């Protein structure tokens, strides 16, 4: 007695020999008479070729454009967030700017103008003489012009006692005008007196004539580069 074979749920077997036979001896002039398998294969091939053509000639460019627009959208969104933060903090920024202007004005007042430089040099010299120091060298150098101010170096060499030299340096630091002591060197001579050598640097702001010359020089240099 034969056992019944349960074929329920199993996929039908594919007859590859029959499929191969269907693709043989096809008449290209009469595709309507082809077997089902070749017609399906040609339809799928044409569909894929059509999709590929659409992608290459149309959809690809649209996809690139879409990606570019998404990048631009993110950039614009970041700019909007940044500008919104600036708008929210506008009053605070204005207060900070006003405070910076006040501080800058206070610092600017500590810089003498060109006419006041002689008086400042006398004050530095008098600070040393007032402490009983002897100047061996007090030589102002040429101005070094910056953007809106000028630096004047002064070579100084003085002799005296240790405490007097220290008080002189403190007096220079306490001056209402900005004066710095750089390249400070301390040595003793054969008589046991201390000798202080330094390069004092004081600053002054440029007057309108000098500022005009600065702007003219900058403009000429810019035109020369062109």
C-alpha positions in Angstrom: 0.0 0.0 0.0 1.5 3.3 -1.1 1.9 6.2 1.4 0.3 9.5 0.4 2.9 12.2 -0.1 1.9 15.5 1.5 2.8 18.3 -1.0 0.8 21.0 0.7 2.8 24.1 1.3 5.7 23.2 -0.9 6.7 25.4 -3.9 6.4 23.7 -7.3 9.7 22.6 -8.8 11.2 24.7 -11.5 11.8 23.0 -14.8 15.0 24.7 -16.0 15.2 22.6 -19.1 11.8 23.8 -20.1 12.8 27.4 -19.4 15.9 27.0 -21.5 13.8 25.6 -24.3 11.4 28.6 -24.1 14.3 30.9 -24.8 15.4 29.0 -27.9 14.4 29.8 -31.5 12.6 33.0 -30.6 11.3 35.0 -33.5 12.3 38.7 -32.9 9.7 39.8 -35.5 6.8 38.2 -33.6 7.3 38.6 -29.8 3.6 38.2 -29.2 4.0 34.5 -30.0 6.9 34.0 -27.5 6.4 31.8 -24.4 5.5 33.5 -21.1 9.0 33.3 -19.6 10.8 35.2 -22.4 8.1 37.9 -22.5 8.3 38.4 -18.7 12.1 38.6 -18.9 12.0 41.2 -21.7 9.4 43.2 -19.8 11.5 43.3 -16.6 14.6 44.2 -18.6 12.8 47.1 -20.4 11.4 48.2 -17.0 14.9 48.3 -15.4 16.4 50.0 -18.4 13.6 52.7 -18.3 14.2 53.2 -14.6 17.9 53.5 -15.1 17.4 56.0 -17.9 15.1 58.1 -15.8 17.7 58.0 -12.9 20.6 59.0 -15.1 18.9 61.7 -17.1 16.5 63.2 -14.6 16.2 61.7 -11.1 20.0 61.8 -10.4 20.1 65.6 -11.0 17.0 66.1 -8.9 18.5 64.0 -6.1 21.7 66.1 -6.1 19.7 69.3 -6.1 17.6 68.0 -3.2 20.8 67.2 -1.2 22.1 70.7 -1.9 18.9 72.3 -0.8 19.0 70.3 2.4 22.5 71.6 3.1 21.4 75.1 2.4 18.4 74.7 4.7 20.7 73.5 7.6 23.0 76.5 7.0 20.1 79.0 6.9 18.7 77.4 10.0 22.0 77.8 11.9 22.3 81.4 10.7 18.7 82.1 11.9 19.5 80.6 15.3 22.7 82.6 15.6 20.9 85.9 14.6 18.1 85.1 17.0 20.6 84.7 19.9 22.2 88.0 18.8 18.8 89.7 18.8 18.0 88.3 22.3 21.3 89.4 23.7 21.4 92.7 21.8 21.0 94.9 24.9 23.7 93.0 26.7 26.1 93.4 23.7 25.3 97.2 23.6 26.1 97.5 27.3 29.4 95.6 26.8 30.3 97.8 23.9 29.6 100.9 25.9 31.7 99.6 28.7 34.6 98.8 26.3 34.3 102.4 24.9 34.6 103.8 28.4 37.6 101.6 29.3 39.3 102.5 26.0 38.6 106.2 26.7 40.1 105.9 30.1 43.2 104.2 28.8 43.5 106.7 26.0 43.6 109.5 28.6 46.7 107.9 30.0 48.5 108.5 26.7 50.0 111.9 26.3 49.9 113.7 23.0 53.0 114.8 21.1 53.1 118.2 22.9 53.0 116.6 26.3 55.9 114.2 25.7 58.6 116.7 26.9 56.8 117.1 30.2 56.6 113.3 30.6 60.3 112.9 29.9 61.0 115.5 32.6 58.8 113.7 35.0 60.8 110.4 34.5 64.0 112.3 34.9 62.8 114.1 38.0 61.6 110.8 39.5 65.2 109.5 39.5 66.8 112.8 40.7 64.2 112.9 43.5 65.5 109.6 44.8 69.1 110.8 44.8 70.0 108.8 41.7 72.6 109.8 39.3 71.8 109.6 35.6 74.7 108.4 33.4 72.4 108.0 30.4 68.9 109.3 29.5 68.5 109.0 25.8 65.0 109.1 24.1 64.9 107.1 20.8 62.8 107.5 17.7 59.1 106.9 17.8 57.7 103.6 16.6 54.4 104.4 15.0 51.6 101.9 15.5 47.9 101.9 14.4 46.7 104.7 16.6 49.6 105.3 19.0 53.3 105.7 19.0 56.0 104.1 21.3 59.0 106.1 22.4 61.9 104.0 23.8 64.3 105.7 26.3 67.7 104.2 27.2 68.3 104.7 30.9 71.4 104.1 33.0 71.3 105.3 36.6 73.4 104.6 39.7 72.5 104.7 43.4 71.5 102.6 46.4 69.4 99.4 46.2 66.4 100.9 48.0 66.6 104.2 45.9 66.6 102.2 42.7 63.6 100.2 43.8 61.7 103.3 44.8 62.5 104.9 41.4 61.1 101.9 39.6 57.9 102.1 41.8 57.6 105.8 41.1 57.7 105.1 37.3 55.1 102.4 37.7 52.8 104.8 39.6 53.0 107.6 37.0 49.6 108.7 35.6 51.0 108.2 32.1 51.9 104.7 30.9 55.6 104.0 31.2 57.2 100.5 31.3 60.7 99.4 32.2 62.0 96.6 29.9 65.4 94.8 29.6 66.3 95.7 33.2 69.8 94.9 34.2 71.4 95.5 37.6 75.2 95.5 38.3 77.7 96.9 40.8 80.5 99.2 39.9 84.0 99.2 41.4 83.0 101.6 44.2 80.1 99.2 45.2 77.3 101.4 43.9 74.5 99.7 42.0 73.9 100.5 38.4 70.5 100.0 36.8 70.2 99.8 33.0 66.8 99.6 31.3 64.9 100.6 28.3 61.9 102.6 29.4 59.0 102.7 26.9 56.3 105.4 27.0 53.4 105.8 24.7 51.4 108.6 23.2 48.4 108.8 20.9 48.7 110.1 17.4 47.3 113.5 16.5 45.0 114.1 13.6 47.8 114.9 11.2 49.7 111.7 12.0 46.5 109.6 11.7 45.8 111.2 8.3 49.4 110.2 7.3 48.7 106.7 8.5 45.5 106.4 6.5 47.2 107.8 3.4 50.2 105.3 3.7 47.8 102.4 4.2 45.8 103.4 1.2 48.9 103.8 -1.0 50.2 100.4 0.2 46.8 98.8 -0.7 46.8 100.4 -4.2 50.4 99.3 -4.8 49.4 95.6 -4.1 46.7 95.9 -6.8 
